[in-house]
Protein backbone atom coordinates (compact mmCIF):
# COMPACT_ATOMS: atom_id res chain seq x y z
CA UNK A 1 0.00 0.00 0.00
CA UNK A 2 1.23 3.49 -0.82
CA UNK A 3 0.91 5.63 2.31
CA UNK A 4 1.84 8.72 0.29
CA UNK A 5 -1.03 8.38 -2.15
CA UNK A 6 -2.85 11.44 -3.38
CA UNK A 7 0.17 13.71 -2.87
CA UNK A 8 0.39 13.02 0.86
CA UNK A 9 -3.27 13.71 1.56
CA UNK A 10 -3.71 11.09 4.32
CA UNK A 11 -0.86 12.48 6.44
CA UNK A 12 -1.86 16.07 5.70
CA UNK A 13 -5.42 15.37 6.80
CA UNK A 14 -4.23 13.59 9.95
CA UNK A 15 -2.05 16.53 11.05
CA UNK A 16 -4.69 19.08 10.05
CA UNK A 17 -7.19 17.39 12.35
CA UNK A 18 -4.58 17.08 15.13
CA UNK A 19 -4.74 13.29 15.22
CA UNK A 20 -1.41 12.24 16.70
CA UNK A 21 -2.42 8.58 16.64
CA UNK A 22 -3.30 8.59 12.93
CA UNK A 23 -0.22 10.62 12.01
CA UNK A 24 1.98 8.21 13.99
CA UNK A 25 0.28 5.24 12.32
CA UNK A 26 0.93 6.67 8.84
CA UNK A 27 4.51 7.70 9.60
CA UNK A 28 5.31 4.27 11.07
CA UNK A 29 4.15 2.74 7.80
CA UNK A 30 6.28 4.95 5.59
CA UNK A 31 4.26 8.08 4.89
CA UNK A 32 6.63 10.92 4.13
CA UNK A 33 6.29 14.45 5.53
CA UNK A 34 8.13 15.65 2.41
CA UNK A 35 5.29 14.75 0.04
CA UNK A 36 3.81 17.55 -2.03
CA UNK A 37 6.32 20.18 -0.92
CA UNK A 38 6.22 19.31 2.79
CA UNK A 39 2.53 20.20 2.96
CA UNK A 40 2.01 18.33 6.25
CA UNK A 41 4.81 20.30 7.92
CA UNK A 42 3.45 23.57 6.52
CA UNK A 43 -0.01 22.81 7.93
CA UNK A 44 1.46 22.09 11.35
CA UNK A 45 3.57 25.26 11.31
CA UNK A 46 0.52 27.35 10.41
CA UNK A 47 -1.26 25.74 13.37
CA UNK A 48 1.78 26.56 15.55
CA UNK A 49 1.86 22.96 16.77
CA UNK A 50 5.44 22.25 17.79
CA UNK A 51 4.69 18.77 19.16
CA UNK A 52 3.18 17.64 15.86
CA UNK A 53 6.07 19.17 13.91
CA UNK A 54 8.52 17.22 16.06
CA UNK A 55 6.53 14.06 15.31
CA UNK A 56 6.89 14.75 11.58
CA UNK A 57 10.59 15.61 11.72
CA UNK A 58 12.04 13.28 14.35
CA UNK A 59 11.91 9.56 13.77
CA UNK A 60 11.58 7.55 16.97
CA UNK A 61 11.04 3.83 16.31
CA UNK A 62 7.91 2.43 17.95
CA UNK A 63 9.98 0.01 20.07
CA UNK A 64 11.91 2.93 21.52
CA UNK A 65 8.68 4.89 22.16
CA UNK A 66 7.20 1.94 24.05
CA UNK A 67 10.32 1.33 26.14
CA UNK A 68 10.53 4.97 27.17
CA UNK A 69 14.27 5.10 26.50
CA UNK A 70 15.57 8.54 25.64
CA UNK A 71 17.86 8.50 22.62
CA UNK A 72 18.60 11.27 20.17
CA UNK A 73 16.11 10.68 17.36
CA UNK A 74 17.05 10.47 13.71
CA UNK A 75 15.25 12.85 11.40
CA UNK A 76 12.65 11.70 8.86
CA UNK A 77 13.58 14.68 6.71
CA UNK A 78 15.71 17.81 6.91
CA UNK A 79 13.60 20.95 7.36
CA UNK A 80 14.69 23.79 5.12
CA UNK A 81 14.69 27.59 5.17
CA UNK A 82 11.24 27.79 3.58
CA UNK A 83 9.72 26.13 6.66
CA UNK A 84 11.63 28.50 8.94
CA UNK A 85 10.42 31.45 6.87
CA UNK A 86 6.81 30.27 7.20
CA UNK A 87 7.20 29.91 10.98
CA UNK A 88 8.51 33.47 11.23
CA UNK A 89 5.69 34.79 9.02
CA UNK A 90 2.94 33.18 11.12
CA UNK A 91 4.57 34.11 14.44
CA UNK A 92 5.17 30.55 15.61
CA UNK A 93 8.06 31.53 17.88
CA UNK A 94 8.55 28.12 19.51
CA UNK A 95 8.69 26.54 16.04
CA UNK A 96 11.23 29.17 14.94
CA UNK A 97 13.39 28.35 17.97
CA UNK A 98 13.14 24.62 17.29
CA UNK A 99 14.03 24.90 13.60
CA UNK A 100 16.80 27.45 14.10
CA UNK A 101 18.41 26.23 17.32
CA UNK A 102 17.78 22.48 17.37
CA UNK A 103 17.59 21.61 13.68
CA UNK A 104 20.16 24.20 12.58
CA UNK A 105 18.05 25.53 9.72
CA UNK A 106 19.76 28.58 8.28
CA UNK A 107 17.45 31.47 7.40
CA UNK A 108 17.67 33.40 4.16
CA UNK A 109 18.44 37.13 4.47
CA UNK A 110 14.79 38.23 4.41
CA UNK A 111 13.87 35.78 7.14
CA UNK A 112 16.93 36.72 9.19
CA UNK A 113 15.89 40.39 9.07
CA UNK A 114 12.39 39.48 10.25
CA UNK A 115 13.85 37.36 13.04
CA UNK A 116 16.08 40.16 14.31
CA UNK A 117 13.49 42.91 13.94
CA UNK A 118 10.55 40.88 15.26
C-alpha positions as CSV (number, residue, x, y, z in Angstrom):
1,X,0.0,0.0,0.0
2,X,1.2,3.5,-0.8
3,X,0.9,5.6,2.3
4,X,1.8,8.7,0.3
5,X,-1.0,8.4,-2.2
6,X,-2.9,11.4,-3.4
7,X,0.2,13.7,-2.9
8,X,0.4,13.0,0.9
9,X,-3.3,13.7,1.6
10,X,-3.7,11.1,4.3
11,X,-0.9,12.5,6.4
12,X,-1.9,16.1,5.7
13,X,-5.4,15.4,6.8
14,X,-4.2,13.6,10.0
15,X,-2.1,16.5,11.1
16,X,-4.7,19.1,10.1
17,X,-7.2,17.4,12.3
18,X,-4.6,17.1,15.1
19,X,-4.7,13.3,15.2
20,X,-1.4,12.2,16.7
21,X,-2.4,8.6,16.6
22,X,-3.3,8.6,12.9
23,X,-0.2,10.6,12.0
24,X,2.0,8.2,14.0
25,X,0.3,5.2,12.3
26,X,0.9,6.7,8.8
27,X,4.5,7.7,9.6
28,X,5.3,4.3,11.1
29,X,4.1,2.7,7.8
30,X,6.3,4.9,5.6
31,X,4.3,8.1,4.9
32,X,6.6,10.9,4.1
33,X,6.3,14.4,5.5
34,X,8.1,15.6,2.4
35,X,5.3,14.8,0.0
36,X,3.8,17.6,-2.0
37,X,6.3,20.2,-0.9
38,X,6.2,19.3,2.8
39,X,2.5,20.2,3.0
40,X,2.0,18.3,6.2
41,X,4.8,20.3,7.9
42,X,3.4,23.6,6.5
43,X,0.0,22.8,7.9
44,X,1.5,22.1,11.3
45,X,3.6,25.3,11.3
46,X,0.5,27.3,10.4
47,X,-1.3,25.7,13.4
48,X,1.8,26.6,15.6
49,X,1.9,23.0,16.8
50,X,5.4,22.3,17.8
51,X,4.7,18.8,19.2
52,X,3.2,17.6,15.9
53,X,6.1,19.2,13.9
54,X,8.5,17.2,16.1
55,X,6.5,14.1,15.3
56,X,6.9,14.7,11.6
57,X,10.6,15.6,11.7
58,X,12.0,13.3,14.4
59,X,11.9,9.6,13.8
60,X,11.6,7.6,17.0
61,X,11.0,3.8,16.3
62,X,7.9,2.4,17.9
63,X,10.0,0.0,20.1
64,X,11.9,2.9,21.5
65,X,8.7,4.9,22.2
66,X,7.2,1.9,24.1
67,X,10.3,1.3,26.1
68,X,10.5,5.0,27.2
69,X,14.3,5.1,26.5
70,X,15.6,8.5,25.6
71,X,17.9,8.5,22.6
72,X,18.6,11.3,20.2
73,X,16.1,10.7,17.4
74,X,17.1,10.5,13.7
75,X,15.2,12.8,11.4
76,X,12.6,11.7,8.9
77,X,13.6,14.7,6.7
78,X,15.7,17.8,6.9
79,X,13.6,21.0,7.4
80,X,14.7,23.8,5.1
81,X,14.7,27.6,5.2
82,X,11.2,27.8,3.6
83,X,9.7,26.1,6.7
84,X,11.6,28.5,8.9
85,X,10.4,31.4,6.9
86,X,6.8,30.3,7.2
87,X,7.2,29.9,11.0
88,X,8.5,33.5,11.2
89,X,5.7,34.8,9.0
90,X,2.9,33.2,11.1
91,X,4.6,34.1,14.4
92,X,5.2,30.5,15.6
93,X,8.1,31.5,17.9
94,X,8.6,28.1,19.5
95,X,8.7,26.5,16.0
96,X,11.2,29.2,14.9
97,X,13.4,28.4,18.0
98,X,13.1,24.6,17.3
99,X,14.0,24.9,13.6
100,X,16.8,27.4,14.1
101,X,18.4,26.2,17.3
102,X,17.8,22.5,17.4
103,X,17.6,21.6,13.7
104,X,20.2,24.2,12.6
105,X,18.0,25.5,9.7
106,X,19.8,28.6,8.3
107,X,17.5,31.5,7.4
108,X,17.7,33.4,4.2
109,X,18.4,37.1,4.5
110,X,14.8,38.2,4.4
111,X,13.9,35.8,7.1
112,X,16.9,36.7,9.2
113,X,15.9,40.4,9.1
114,X,12.4,39.5,10.2
115,X,13.8,37.4,13.0
116,X,16.1,40.2,14.3
117,X,13.5,42.9,13.9
118,X,10.5,40.9,15.3
